[in-house]
Amino acid sequence: MRFSIPLLLSSAACALALSAPQKPVVISYPADTPPSVIENAIKEIEKDGGIITHEYSLIKGFAAKVAEATLDKISALGEEFAPYIEEDVIVRIDGSTDSKDE
């Protein structure tokens, strides 16, 4: 019993440390980007606990909820085919925007 409480506390601390805040983003690539580059980026996001919320068919890209550290990894993956990463927001006709986190 003595060992179970510290083990439980350390497990809880590890779980909290691993859950980095995620933000909604749109990641797009140049038109000549091979599908394998996009697939590798999606795998990296999912491996790090991110969620792909939409895959686009008209442009080479996708929307996701992802941690900031994962965005750095994805940027490093695309040396030849650099991704364009922007925050996913709602844009209104009057030009105002709202974050999709709200």
matplotlib code that plots the C-alpha trace (Angstrom):
import matplotlib.pyplot as plt

x = [0.0, 2.9, 4.2, 0.9, 0.2, 3.6, 3.2, -0.3, 0.9, 3.8, 1.6, -0.9, 1.9, 3.2, -0.2, -0.7, 2.7, 2.0, -1.2, 0.1, -2.5, -3.7, -4.7, -6.7, -4.7, -4.9, -1.8, -1.4, 1.3, 2.5, 0.6, 3.6, 4.0, 4.0, 1.2, 3.8, 4.9, 1.3, 0.8, 4.0, 2.8, -0.6, 1.1, 3.3, 0.3, -1.7, 1.4, 1.7, -2.0, -3.3, -6.6, -7.1, -10.4, -10.7, -8.7, -9.1, -9.6, -9.2, -5.9, -3.1, -3.7, -5.8, -7.2, -6.1, -5.9, -2.2, 0.3, 2.8, 5.8, 4.3, 4.0, 7.7, 8.3, 6.1, 7.9, 11.2, 9.8, 9.0, 12.3, 11.7, 7.9, 7.5, 4.0, 2.1, 0.6, -2.1, -4.5, -7.9, -10.4, -13.9, -13.8, -16.9, -17.9, -17.1, -13.5, -13.7, -12.4, -13.0, -10.8, -12.2, -11.3, -14.1]
y = [0.0, 2.4, 2.0, 2.4, 6.0, 7.4, 5.3, 6.7, 10.2, 9.9, 8.3, 11.2, 13.7, 12.0, 12.0, 15.7, 16.5, 14.6, 16.3, 19.5, 22.1, 21.7, 24.4, 24.2, 24.7, 24.4, 22.9, 23.1, 22.2, 23.3, 21.7, 19.5, 17.9, 14.1, 12.4, 10.6, 14.0, 14.7, 11.2, 11.4, 14.7, 13.2, 10.2, 12.5, 14.4, 11.3, 9.8, 12.9, 12.7, 15.3, 14.9, 15.3, 17.1, 17.4, 16.3, 18.7, 17.5, 20.8, 21.7, 19.5, 19.9, 19.2, 20.7, 19.4, 20.0, 19.7, 20.7, 23.4, 21.0, 18.8, 21.8, 22.3, 18.6, 18.9, 22.1, 20.2, 17.2, 19.4, 20.7, 20.5, 20.9, 23.3, 23.3, 26.5, 26.4, 28.9, 29.0, 27.6, 30.5, 31.5, 34.4, 36.6, 38.8, 41.9, 40.8, 39.8, 36.4, 34.0, 31.2, 27.8, 27.0, 29.1]
z = [0.0, 0.7, -2.8, -4.5, -3.5, -4.8, -7.9, -8.5, -7.9, -10.3, -13.0, -12.7, -13.0, -16.1, -17.7, -17.1, -18.5, -21.7, -22.5, -24.2, -25.2, -28.7, -31.1, -34.4, -37.5, -41.3, -42.9, -46.6, -49.0, -52.5, -55.4, -56.4, -52.9, -53.1, -51.1, -48.9, -47.4, -46.3, -45.1, -42.9, -41.4, -40.6, -39.0, -36.9, -35.7, -34.7, -33.1, -30.8, -29.9, -32.3, -34.3, -38.0, -38.3, -42.1, -45.2, -48.1, -51.7, -53.6, -52.0, -50.7, -47.0, -43.9, -40.7, -37.3, -33.6, -32.7, -30.1, -30.8, -30.5, -33.2, -35.6, -35.2, -36.1, -39.2, -40.4, -40.1, -42.1, -45.1, -46.2, -49.9, -49.6, -46.8, -45.2, -44.8, -41.2, -40.1, -37.2, -38.1, -37.5, -38.5, -40.9, -41.3, -44.2, -42.2, -41.8, -38.1, -37.0, -34.1, -33.0, -33.4, -29.8, -28.4]

ax = plt.figure().add_subplot(projection="3d")
ax.plot(x, y, z, "-o")
ax.set_aspect("equal")
plt.show()
